[in-house]
Amino acid sequence: MSRAHGRTVTPSGGPDVKHNRSSLAHQARYALTHPGRVAPHLRRLARDAWLRLRTRDHVAYYRAVMRSDTSRSPEGAVGSHSHKRWLALGRMQFDYLREHGLKPDLRMLEIGCGNLRAGRLFIDYLDPGNYYGIDISPDILFAAQDTIVAHGLRDKLPHLTPVRDLRFAFLPDAHFDVVHAHSVFSHSPLHVIEECFAHVGRVMRPQGWFDFTFDRTEGQEHHVLREDFYYRTETLVGLADRYGLNAVFMDDWERLPHKQSKIRVTRRA
Ligand SMILES: C[S@@+](CC[C@H](N)C(=O)[O-])C[C@H]1O[C@@H](n2cnc3c(N)ncnc32)[C@H](O)[C@@H]1O
C-alpha cells in the first residue's frame, strides 16, 4: 500500500476500505514502512493544529488549508502533485460524466470546483454560460480564472462564485441538470454533507442528477487531521434518503484507477 494526498491506496490503485487511518497502530505501521513521510506529516500536523486554533468552524478551517496549499501550488492544492496527474484526473472525471449523461445543452453546477481540473473540460464542452462553479476558497477561484485564460475559455463565460456554505440560497429553483462534486465530501464532516443534501434537491431539475465522490471505508468511520474523512456507503445513502434523494453506488467507477468511490443522487418523484 502507498499513501497519496493523505490517503491510503492499494497496489492496484483501488481504495483501501479496511484500515482506520486514524488509529495509532495504523500510523505506527505506516511510519515504519514510510520513514521519509514522517517529517512532512508532522509539519502538516503542526500547521493544521495552528489553523484549527485560528478558525471558528470546519469551512473556515478548510478555507485556510486551501489558502496555504494554493500559495504553494494550485494543482497540488486540489490533490495533484504533477501537471500530468492534474490533466489525467480532470480527464477521468470528464470522460466518466460524458459516458453517463452529460450533454452540451445541460446546465451544470460544480461544487468545490477548485482550479478547474475537470471544470476546464466541462466548460469547453458545455454551451456558453452553462457551467457554474462554486468553492469555499477564493484563492483557488483566482487560480481557476488563470485556468480559464490558459485554456482559452473566456468566450464560454463560466460562472465562478465563492460560497460560505452549501445552502445554495442565491441560486434558482430547479435550474441544474447536473451537479458534480469530486473529492469534496472526502474533505467534509458529515454536517457539511447533510447541509448539501438538505438543499441540493431545490436547485436540481426534476430529472437532474448529482454525482459525488467520497473516501469509502467498510470499517469504522474516521477522519485524518480533520482534512480527510472516511464514510460507509450506507451512511451517505441513508442520509440522502432523509432528504428525499435516491442514492445509487456507481459500481463502474470502481474500475477506474482512483482511490475514491462515487454515488449518484436523484430527486425522488
Ligand atoms: C481536492 S479539491 C478538488 C477540486 C475539484 N473538484 C477537482 O476535482 O479538481 C477540493 C475542493 O473542494 C473545495 N471545498 C471543500 N469543502 C467545500 C465546501 N464545503 N463547499 C464548497 N467547496 C468546498 C476546496 O476548497 C477545494 O477546492
Ligand as a Chemical Component Dictionary entry (heavy atoms), coordinates in Angstrom:
data_LIG
# 
_chem_comp.id                   LIG 
_chem_comp.type                 NON-POLYMER 
_chem_comp.pdbx_formal_charge   0 
_chem_comp.three_letter_code    LIG 
# 
loop_
_chem_comp_atom.comp_id 
_chem_comp_atom.atom_id 
_chem_comp_atom.alt_atom_id 
_chem_comp_atom.type_symbol 
_chem_comp_atom.charge 
_chem_comp_atom.model_Cartn_x 
_chem_comp_atom.model_Cartn_y 
_chem_comp_atom.model_Cartn_z 
_chem_comp_atom.pdbx_ordinal 
LIG C1  C1  C 0  -9.487  18.177 -3.559 1  
LIG S1  S1  S 1  -10.109 19.674 -4.195 2  
LIG C2  C2  C 0  -10.964 19.098 -5.656 3  
LIG C3  C3  C 0  -11.288 20.208 -6.615 4  
LIG C4  C4  C 0  -12.038 19.772 -7.868 5  
LIG N1  N1  N 0  -13.321 19.196 -7.541 6  
LIG C5  C5  C 0  -11.191 18.806 -8.662 7  
LIG O1  O1  O 0  -11.529 17.632 -8.749 8  
LIG O2  O2  O -1 -10.155 19.244 -9.133 9  
LIG C6  C6  C 0  -11.495 20.044 -3.102 10 
LIG C7  C7  C 0  -12.104 21.397 -3.398 11 
LIG O3  O3  O 0  -13.326 21.492 -2.696 12 
LIG C8  C8  C 0  -13.388 22.746 -2.047 13 
LIG N2  N2  N 0  -14.283 22.567 -0.890 14 
LIG C9  C9  C 0  -14.038 21.878 0.246  15 
LIG N3  N3  N 0  -15.103 21.910 1.059  16 
LIG C10 C10 C 0  -16.057 22.630 0.399  17 
LIG C11 C11 C 0  -17.395 23.022 0.715  18 
LIG N4  N4  N 0  -17.968 22.683 1.875  19 
LIG N5  N5  N 0  -18.081 23.753 -0.184 20 
LIG C12 C12 C 0  -17.513 24.102 -1.372 21 
LIG N6  N6  N 0  -16.248 23.778 -1.715 22 
LIG C13 C13 C 0  -15.530 23.040 -0.843 23 
LIG C14 C14 C 0  -11.956 23.084 -1.717 24 
LIG O4  O4  O 0  -11.753 24.459 -1.498 25 
LIG C15 C15 C 0  -11.235 22.542 -2.953 26 
LIG O5  O5  O 0  -11.172 23.499 -3.964 27 
# 
loop_
_chem_comp_bond.comp_id 
_chem_comp_bond.atom_id_1 
_chem_comp_bond.atom_id_2 
_chem_comp_bond.value_order 
_chem_comp_bond.pdbx_ordinal 
LIG C1  S1  SING 1  
LIG S1  C2  SING 2  
LIG S1  C6  SING 3  
LIG C2  C3  SING 4  
LIG C3  C4  SING 5  
LIG C4  N1  SING 6  
LIG C4  C5  SING 7  
LIG C5  O1  DOUB 8  
LIG C5  O2  SING 9  
LIG C6  C7  SING 10 
LIG C7  O3  SING 11 
LIG C7  C15 SING 12 
LIG O3  C8  SING 13 
LIG C8  N2  SING 14 
LIG C8  C14 SING 15 
LIG N2  C9  SING 16 
LIG N2  C13 SING 17 
LIG C9  N3  DOUB 18 
LIG N3  C10 SING 19 
LIG C10 C11 SING 20 
LIG C10 C13 DOUB 21 
LIG C11 N4  SING 22 
LIG C11 N5  DOUB 23 
LIG N5  C12 SING 24 
LIG C12 N6  DOUB 25 
LIG N6  C13 SING 26 
LIG C14 O4  SING 27 
LIG C14 C15 SING 28 
LIG C15 O5  SING 29 
# 
